[in-house]
Amino acid sequence: MKKLFALALALPLTVAALAATSNAALAHGPSRKKASVDQIVAAPPDTVWAIIGNFQDMSWHPAVTKTEGTGGNAPGATRTLTLQGGGQIAEKLEKYDPDGHSLFYRIEQVDPKVLPVTNYSSTLSVAPTPEGGSLVTWKGAFYRGYPNNDPPPELNDEAAVNAVTGVYQAGLTQLKALVEKPAN
């Protein structure tokens, strides 16, 4: 009888613990998102890299009005991008490979109203194509701008992916136009 009574008391506690555990598993925060854009440019990789390979100069991107930084292209270098409309993004260079035409950086600080992401890292690289041109790849991983559940629409996963993809596409479209611009 004592065992039956103990079992009767333990059963509701066990069910409650299982329910809490499964609810906790379902109530996780946001998942890491990714964006990637490729652009073929009709120029050799060295020509393209000469434009985008300087971490201290992002004047090739149409949204950037000013780049200020320190440290050149050495890992640990920093830059602050000032955007059209006045927003700013503070970034840090983590890896720089001029021979491989690749750089890896992180956003250190950004207002989610400027770019709706957190914990953002990105790689910008240039590779040769068989035709003698370049394949430029800009890819990143990040979390949405709102770290909790039920984000507002402007800070949700879709907004973050769309914003980053838009930044990449605008930049690479402008890069292609700059590099392929006919000489006068």
C-alpha positions in Angstrom: 0.0 0.0 0.0 2.9 2.4 0.8 4.4 1.7 -2.6 1.1 2.4 -4.3 0.7 5.6 -2.4 4.3 6.7 -3.2 3.7 5.9 -6.9 0.5 7.9 -6.9 2.4 10.9 -5.5 5.3 10.5 -7.9 3.3 10.1 -11.1 2.0 13.7 -11.3 5.5 15.1 -10.5 7.0 12.9 -13.2 4.4 14.1 -15.8 4.9 17.7 -14.8 8.7 17.4 -15.1 8.4 15.8 -18.6 6.0 18.5 -19.7 8.3 21.2 -18.5 11.3 19.6 -20.2 9.5 19.3 -23.6 8.2 22.9 -23.3 11.7 24.1 -22.6 13.0 22.3 -25.6 10.4 24.0 -27.8 10.9 27.5 -26.3 14.5 28.0 -27.6 15.6 31.3 -28.9 16.4 32.1 -32.5 18.5 29.9 -34.8 21.6 31.1 -36.7 20.7 32.2 -40.2 22.9 32.4 -43.3 23.0 34.5 -46.5 25.2 34.1 -49.5 25.5 36.0 -52.8 27.7 35.1 -55.8 28.6 37.5 -58.6 30.6 36.8 -61.7 32.8 39.7 -62.7 34.5 39.9 -66.1 38.0 40.7 -64.7 40.8 38.7 -63.2 40.8 38.1 -59.5 43.7 40.4 -58.8 41.8 43.3 -60.4 38.7 42.7 -58.4 40.7 42.1 -55.2 42.4 45.5 -55.7 39.0 47.1 -55.2 37.5 45.0 -52.4 40.6 43.7 -50.7 41.4 46.7 -48.6 39.5 46.4 -45.3 39.9 50.1 -44.7 38.1 51.2 -47.9 34.5 50.1 -48.6 33.8 53.0 -51.0 32.8 50.5 -53.6 29.6 49.7 -51.8 26.7 52.1 -52.7 25.3 52.3 -49.1 28.7 53.3 -47.6 29.4 57.0 -47.5 32.6 56.9 -45.3 35.0 54.2 -43.9 37.2 55.1 -40.9 39.5 52.5 -39.3 42.7 51.5 -37.8 45.1 48.6 -38.3 45.1 48.3 -42.1 44.5 44.7 -43.2 46.0 43.0 -40.1 43.8 40.7 -38.1 42.3 42.8 -35.3 42.0 45.9 -37.5 38.7 47.8 -37.1 36.6 50.0 -39.2 33.4 52.0 -38.8 31.2 52.3 -41.9 28.9 55.3 -42.1 25.9 54.6 -44.3 23.6 56.7 -46.3 21.1 58.1 -43.8 23.7 58.3 -41.0 23.7 54.8 -39.6 27.0 53.2 -38.5 28.4 49.7 -38.3 31.6 48.9 -36.3 33.5 45.9 -37.7 36.6 43.9 -36.8 38.8 42.0 -39.2 39.5 38.4 -38.0 41.4 36.8 -41.0 43.0 38.3 -44.0 44.4 36.2 -46.9 45.6 38.4 -49.8 47.1 35.5 -51.7 43.8 33.6 -51.4 41.8 36.8 -52.0 39.7 36.3 -48.9 38.8 38.3 -45.7 36.7 37.3 -42.7 35.2 39.9 -40.4 32.7 40.4 -37.6 30.3 43.2 -36.8 31.2 44.4 -33.3 28.4 46.9 -33.0 25.3 47.9 -35.0 21.9 49.3 -34.2 19.3 46.7 -35.3 17.4 49.5 -36.9 20.4 49.9 -39.2 20.9 46.2 -39.9 18.5 43.8 -38.0 21.2 41.3 -37.0 23.3 40.2 -34.0 26.3 38.0 -33.7 27.2 38.6 -37.4 30.3 37.2 -39.2 31.1 37.3 -42.9 33.5 36.2 -45.5 34.2 38.1 -48.8 36.3 36.2 -51.3 37.3 36.2 -55.0 38.1 33.1 -57.0 39.1 32.7 -60.7 36.6 31.4 -63.2 37.6 29.1 -66.2 36.8 32.0 -68.5 39.4 34.3 -66.9 37.0 36.3 -64.8 36.2 36.2 -61.1 33.6 34.7 -58.9 33.0 37.0 -56.0 31.3 35.4 -53.0 30.0 37.3 -50.0 28.5 35.1 -47.3 27.6 35.5 -43.7 26.1 33.9 -40.6 24.1 35.8 -38.0 21.1 35.9 -35.7 18.1 38.1 -36.1 18.1 41.5 -34.5 15.6 40.5 -31.7 17.1 37.8 -29.5 13.9 36.7 -27.8 10.8 34.7 -29.0 8.1 36.5 -30.9 10.1 39.2 -32.6 8.5 42.2 -34.2 8.3 41.8 -38.1 11.2 44.2 -38.7 13.6 42.2 -36.4 12.5 38.6 -37.3 14.5 35.9 -39.1 13.1 36.9 -42.5 13.9 40.5 -42.1 17.5 39.7 -41.1 18.1 37.4 -44.0 16.5 39.8 -46.5 18.5 42.7 -45.1 21.9 40.9 -45.3 21.1 39.5 -48.7 20.2 43.0 -49.9 23.5 44.4 -48.6 25.4 41.7 -50.4 23.5 42.0 -53.7 23.7 45.8 -53.8 27.5 45.7 -53.1 28.3 43.0 -55.6 26.1 44.6 -58.3 28.0 47.9 -57.8 31.3 46.1 -57.8 30.5 44.5 -61.1 29.5 47.8 -62.6 32.7 49.5 -61.3 35.0 46.8 -62.6 33.3 46.3 -65.9 32.8 50.0 -66.7 34.0 50.7 -70.2 37.1 52.9 -70.3 36.5 56.4 -71.8 
